[in-house]
Amino acid sequence: MNGFIILDKPEGITSFIAAGIVKRAAGVKKAGHTGTLDPMATGVLPVAVGHATRFIDFLPDCDKAYRASFRLGETTDTLDITGKTLTVSDNIPNENYVTSLFPKFTGEILQLPPMYSAIRIDGRRLYDLARRGIDVEREKRKVAIYYIEYISHEGNEYTIEVKCSKGTYIRSLISDIGECAGCGAVMTSLKRILSNGFSLEDAHSGQEIKNAANSGLLEDFLIPVDAALKAYPEVYVSQGQAKRFSNGGGLSGGRLHMNLEGSLYRVYSDGGKFLGLGEYDPDLSELKVKRVFVE
């Protein structure tokens, strides 16, 4: 079995353990995930099984979207409810004021990565340092917030939907909103609803995946490798070219009968069989092998 299965990750486990649910259900030796989610987070987690693991790095690393809830009037060391409480405030602004702050955080902004994150500084994970009580200097990073949509609120708890660029920390965004509101804020839940071109509509719960596997229907959930790479244009090659490409040989751009303008291409035989990914070298006018797909 080779392809991608989109898991609706449950709360309370790591992404690695979550990918193991799919691995065991598929009965494969290799499985890997992309787009790590924190243990408390849920939602879209693409899991590659079998030979699809060789293509994880080529999944479109496009924009992501989240539905998040946060509580005003509190801050923690992790910026979410799993952490140690640092401050508490009763000075809570009203709904109109809180929602009026959202436009200030849209567009390109500078964001300070949280200490409890997987970012490496001098070879060390920040969360490892944070657990030892070590706080290190971090540089702010430029991220893009495309929109913050207000969904609802009850008391001091708000729910929003955010679409953003890769590398955005929703915990940090919420913390900054709370600071701007003058009372602090802490994230209480997070669900990823869009990642790597997949949405919640593509995702299945762990139980659904197990049930499908037990019924021999798991392949109904399998997204073929080339379908997961649909962001890249197609190029079709002759039988001879297909054999050469599958053996690791580059293809002359002048013999492909198409104008290659991009970088990565999905390569197919003239019979429609997916052969892998090719990378066009304009200096050599050659489509080089980037990854060969093995069934």
Buried (B, 14 or more C-beta within 10 A) or exposed (E): BBBBBBBBBBBEBBBEEBBBBBBEBBEBEBBBBBBBBBBBBBBBBBBBBBBBBBBBEBBBBEBBBBBBBBBBBBBBBBBBBBBEEEEEBEEBBEEEEBBEBBEEBBEEBEBEBBBBBEBEEEEEBBBEBBEEEEEEEBEEBEBBBEBBEEEEBEEBBBBBBBBBBEBBBBBBBBBBBBEBBEBBBBBBBBBBBBBBBBBBEBBBBBEBBBBBBEEEEBEEBBBBBBEBBEBBEBBBBBEEBBEBBBEEEBBEBEEBEEEBEEEBBBBBBEEEEBBBBBBBBEEEBBBBBBBBBEE
